[in-house]
Amino acid sequence: MLLSEGQMSDYKGAALMLAALPKANELLGDKGYDADWFRTALAERGITACIPSKSNRKAPIEHDRTLYRQRHKIENMFGRLKDWRRVHTRYDQCAHTFMSAICIAALVILAMINES
């Protein structure tokens, strides 16, 4: 897991997490991850990028629209995490403490999902 600065762009964060990516067939990402170097790095690892092109790209790159519709599940998880006030407003100044709060919230959410 990577905790980056709030103002860091997605593709800069992608560069930091690229080495830690697990084996996968496909990677879902939003337009913020649309960069040629990132797509190339994923292809070298055998990962198909399902990332829509930015609006300013001269030659748009196609993506699997059916697979991309599944990205809402990721967004829903972030929404559930932000239901926790401590996470949403980032009370903790220390990154370690903030990451701990995120992990606790994720565990409680997972337990609630498994209960139902």
PAZATI-869449 format. One line per 8 residues: number of its first residue (from 1); for each residue x, y, z of N, C-alpha, C. Coordinates in steps of 0.05 Angstrom, whole numbers, plus 5000, padded with zeros to 4 digits. Example, Ala and Ser with C-alpha at 12.3 -4.5 7.8 and 13.67 -1.06 7.14 Angstrom:
% residues 2
1	5264,4886,5156,5246,4910,5156,5264,4934,5156  5257,4955,5142,5273,4979,5143,5258,5001,5157
END
This chain:
% residues 116
1	5017,4977,5000,5000,5000,5000,5018,5025,5000  5009,5045,4986,5025,5069,4983,5008,5093,4992  5019,5109,5010,5006,5133,5018,5022,5156,5007  5010,5171,4989,5024,5194,4976,5013,5220,4985  5025,5241,4977,5016,5268,4983,4988,5272,4970  4972,5288,4982,4945,5293,4971,4946,5307,4944  4967,5324,4939,4968,5339,4915,4984,5325,4893  4994,5301,4899,5011,5287,4879,4992,5276,4856
9	5001,5280,4832,4985,5270,4809,4986,5240,4808  4965,5229,4795,4963,5200,4794,4986,5186,4781  4995,5197,4759,5017,5183,4744,5043,5184,4759  5048,5204,4776,5072,5205,4792,5070,5183,4814  5047,5180,4825,5043,5159,4845,5045,5131,4832  5037,5129,4807,5039,5104,4792,5068,5096,4789  5086,5115,4785,5114,5109,4782,5125,5097,4808  5116,5107,4831,5125,5097,4857,5115,5068,4862
17	5091,5062,4853,5080,5036,4860,5084,5015,4838  5096,5022,4816,5099,5004,4794,5114,4978,4801  5136,4981,4816,5152,4958,4824,5137,4940,4843  5118,4950,4858,5104,4934,4878,5078,4922,4867  5071,4926,4842,5047,4915,4831,5048,4885,4831  5026,4872,4840,5025,4843,4839,5020,4833,4811  5024,4807,4806,5018,4797,4780,4988,4800,4774  4982,4809,4751,4954,4814,4743,4952,4813,4713
25	4928,4808,4703,4923,4808,4674,4916,4836,4665  4901,4850,4682,4891,4877,4673,4893,4896,4697  4895,4922,4690,4896,4943,4710,4875,4964,4703  4857,4969,4721,4836,4989,4717,4847,5016,4728  4844,5037,4713,4853,5063,4723,4837,5085,4710  4835,5108,4722,4820,5130,4710,4839,5146,4692  4829,5167,4681,4844,5183,4661,4870,5195,4673  4871,5197,4699,4895,5208,4711,4920,5190,4707
33	4915,5165,4701,4937,5146,4696,4945,5143,4667  4933,5159,4650,4938,5158,4621,4964,5171,4614  4985,5154,4612,5012,5164,4604,5024,5141,4588  5038,5149,4566,5050,5128,4549,5070,5111,4564  5087,5124,4581,5107,5109,4595,5095,5089,4614  5072,5096,4626,5058,5077,4645,5046,5054,4629  5034,5060,4607,5022,5038,4590,5044,5019,4581  5067,5030,4573,5090,5014,4564,5100,4997,4587
41	5103,5008,4610,5113,4993,4633,5094,4970,4641  5068,4975,4638,5049,4954,4644,5050,4932,4623  5053,4940,4598,5055,4920,4576,5080,4903,4579  5102,4914,4588,5126,4899,4593,5122,4878,4615  5104,4883,4633,5098,4864,4655,5076,4845,4647  5065,4848,4623,5044,4831,4614,5016,4839,4624  5013,4864,4632,4988,4874,4643,4974,4891,4622  4949,4885,4616,4933,4901,4598,4922,4925,4612
49	4926,4949,4602,4917,4973,4614,4888,4979,4605  4870,4982,4624,4843,4990,4619,4840,5018,4630  4851,5037,4614,4852,5065,4622,4841,5082,4599  4820,5097,4604,4810,5115,4582,4830,5137,4576  4830,5145,4551,4849,5167,4543,4840,5194,4554  4860,5211,4560,4854,5238,4567,4842,5252,4544  4827,5273,4549,4813,5288,4527,4833,5302,4509  4857,5309,4519,4876,5323,4503,4895,5305,4487
57	4891,5279,4488,4908,5261,4473,4901,5263,4443  4921,5266,4426,4916,5270,4397,4904,5245,4385  4915,5221,4391,4904,5196,4381,4894,5180,4404  4868,5180,4410,4857,5166,4433,4863,5136,4431  4867,5124,4454,4873,5095,4456,4847,5082,4467  4839,5061,4453,4815,5047,4461,4819,5031,4487  4798,5028,4502,4798,5012,4527,4773,4994,4528  4774,4974,4544,4751,4956,4547,4730,4970,4564
65	4709,4980,4551,4688,4995,4565,4672,4977,4585  4668,4952,4578,4654,4934,4596,4669,4929,4621  4695,4925,4619,4712,4921,4643,4714,4947,4659  4716,4969,4645,4719,4995,4659,4694,5001,4676  4671,4991,4669,4647,4996,4685,4649,4984,4713  4667,4965,4716,4671,4952,4742,4687,4970,4762  4698,4992,4752,4714,5010,4768,4698,5023,4790  4672,5023,4788,4655,5035,4808,4658,5020,4835
73	4666,4995,4834,4670,4980,4859,4694,4992,4875  4714,5001,4861,4737,5013,4873,4729,5040,4885  4714,5056,4870,4704,5082,4879,4686,5079,4904  4670,5057,4904,4652,5053,4927,4668,5047,4952  4690,5033,4949,4707,5027,4973,4719,5053,4984  4729,5071,4966,4739,5096,4975,4717,5112,4989  4693,5111,4978,4670,5125,4990,4664,5114,5018  4666,5088,5022,4662,5076,5048,4684,5085,5068
81	4708,5086,5058,4730,5095,5076,4725,5124,5085  4715,5140,5066,4711,5168,5073,4687,5173,5091  4671,5152,5096,4650,5154,5116,4662,5157,5144  4687,5148,5146,4701,5151,5172,4712,5179,5173  4702,5194,5192,4709,5223,5194,4739,5227,5196  4752,5210,5212,4781,5212,5217,4796,5209,5190  4787,5191,5173,4800,5187,5147,4793,5210,5128  4768,5217,5127,4758,5237,5108,4772,5264,5112
89	4775,5272,5137,4787,5298,5142,4817,5298,5148  4828,5274,5149,4856,5269,5155,4865,5284,5180  4854,5276,5202,4861,5288,5228,4891,5284,5234  4901,5260,5227,4928,5253,5235,4949,5267,5217  4968,5279,5230,4990,5292,5215,5011,5272,5207  5015,5252,5223,5035,5232,5218,5024,5211,5197  5040,5206,5176,5031,5188,5155,5026,5160,5167  5043,5151,5185,5041,5125,5197,5014,5122,5212
97	5007,5142,5227,4982,5141,5242,4958,5142,5224  4960,5159,5203,4938,5161,5183,4934,5134,5169  4956,5121,5161,4954,5095,5148,4942,5075,5167  4949,5076,5192,4937,5058,5212,4907,5062,5214  4898,5087,5213,4869,5092,5214,4855,5081,5190  4868,5083,5166,4856,5073,5142,4854,5042,5144  4874,5029,5154,4874,5000,5157,4852,4991,5176  4849,5004,5198,4828,4997,5218,4801,5001,5205
105	4797,5023,5191,4771,5028,5178,4766,5006,5157  4786,4999,5141,4783,4978,5121,4775,4951,5133  4788,4945,5156,4781,4919,5169,4753,4919,5179  4744,4941,5191,4716,4942,5201,4697,4940,5177  4702,4954,5156,4685,4953,5132,4684,4925,5121  4707,4912,5119,4708,4884,5109,4692,4866,5127  4694,4869,5153,4679,4852,5172,4649,4857,5169  4641,4882,5164,4612,4888,5160,4602,4876,5134
113	4618,4876,5114,4611,4864,5088,4607,4834,5091  4626,4821,5105,4625,4792,5109,4603,4783,5126  4593,4801,5144,4570,4795,5161,4544,4792,5146  4541,4809,5126,4516,4810,5111,4515,4790,5089
END
